[in-house]
């Protein structure tokens, strides 16, 4: 078992990475210490892992909320369902909310934990690659709204993250590829050495070779932990973690949540950011092509879907947490391994980048 720590003074917490963590009753007991435990999961993950988790928590007052699976259910209605369950079971402030699932479950459970009785403990048990390397770490919780993605939420750090690598064995290929997009992001935005490693080891990672998967998750979590420790509330460096996300969130909004997976939209968004960076002279065309080639090798989309219009994408991008004074702020590349927040770009260049189109992501 590997441990990576997120250093946030009194809110510091460990990320445990390894196989069989859900079956480790001792680890569960050390991590989930309260008498009352509310597990939030979905109807795909629950049948696979809920009983295993229950077996490690036999001496608790345990209740469950099982939500439908999909980004389209990351809503205030699902949030309300969790809150209702907490109240119906008379959970006290000393309870723990456990997120058992991917990014949607983690965001919903974390937001509920942030709001219930003004904040209760929660533990992340991410079961997708994307959640293990990104969304389960850092304390950003939110729900979507018809007018914007993740615009309603709170910063609320977990007390621990348990990334059980065995859960990736049941992850569909498309979901695994979507997680690889977030792995690539860390290399692009701040870790050139990791990007170089990915170019050399991508085939092993995509084949889910244990050593490659473990290294990718560990290095991603180390990068995320460093950024969160330096900028917990996204007032500076943490905004760089949104590389590809301004474009990607616009794609998700324009298509309808759940049509493309979040990681697929981010992958296309990173390619759009690379094209924009090259178009305004921040990187060379050869660097742009290197970025796109790696993302394409991972089987991920490299441009936005042809059904989205420039007008739709711009409208969605205008509602973004990074925007200031009505100006769309973008995360662009200065080089592989270095990104920056920019709002001084050429507007015409942005319109030209938004004008591409792509085939839908592969299903398997």
C-alpha positions, 0 to 999 in steps of 0.5 A: 500500500502506498500513502500520499499525504495532502498537507493542509495543516489541521485538515491534512489527510492521507491518500491510500493507494493499493489493492484490496483496500475495501477488504481491509477491515483494519484500514476501514476502522482506522479511517471511518471512526464514527458510529453512524455511516452514510454510504452514497453509491450508484446502481452500477458500483453498489452491486459490485462493492457495497456488500464488501464495504458493509462487511468491514463496517459491521459494528456501525449504524450504516445506511445507504443511498443508491443513486442512478449512474451518470453525470446527468444525475449530478443534480440538486435533486440527487443532493436532496435525496442524500440530505433526506436520507441523513435526516430520516435516519437521524444522523448526528453531526458526528457521522461520516458520509462515505462516497463509494463510486466515481466522480459524480458520487464523490461530488454529490456525497462531498457536497452533502457532507459539506452542507449537512449540519454545516459540515460532517466528516466524509471519506472518498472511496473512488472506484474509477481511474478518473476519481482516483487520480483527480476528483476524489482528491482536493475537496472540490464538491459540487452539482451541475445546473442547467445553466452551468457545470459545477457552479453550485458547490463547496470546498470540503476536504475528506478525512481520507481517500482509499483508492482500491486498485482492484475496483479498476478491474471492473471498469469499462474500457471507455471509463478507463480511457476517460481517466487517462485524460486526467492523468495526461493533464498532470504531465501537461500542466506541471510535470514534464518528466511525467509526460515523457514517462507517459509517452514511453509507457502509455501502451502499458498503462492502457493495457492496465499493467499493474506497475504502470497503473500504480505509478500513474495514480501515485504520480497524479495524486502527488501532483494534485496533493502538491497543488492543493496544499499550495492553493486549497481554494483555487485562488492561484496555482490550483486554477491550472488543474482546469487545463482543458476543462473550460473547453471540456465543460462547454462541450458537456453542457452543449451536448447534454451531460452524460453524452460524452464522459467528463474525461473525454470532454477534457481530452478534447479540451486539452487538444483545443487548449494546445491548438489555441496555445500554438495559434497565439504563438505560446508553443510551437506546432511540433509541441501541439502535435505531440500533445494531440498525438498522446491523447489520440494514442489513448483512444480519446477525442482530440476535437470537439463534436461536430454537432456543437456550434461556436455560439453554443460553446462560447455561451457555455464558456461564459459561465465559468468559475475562472471568469473575471469581469466578463472575460473568459479566462483560459488555461493555456500551455507555455510548454509541456509541463508548464501552463498559465491562466490567460485572458489576453489572447486573440478573440479571433483565434479562440473562434477559429479553435472552436470551429472544429468537429470530431466523431463520437468517442469509442464505446469500447 
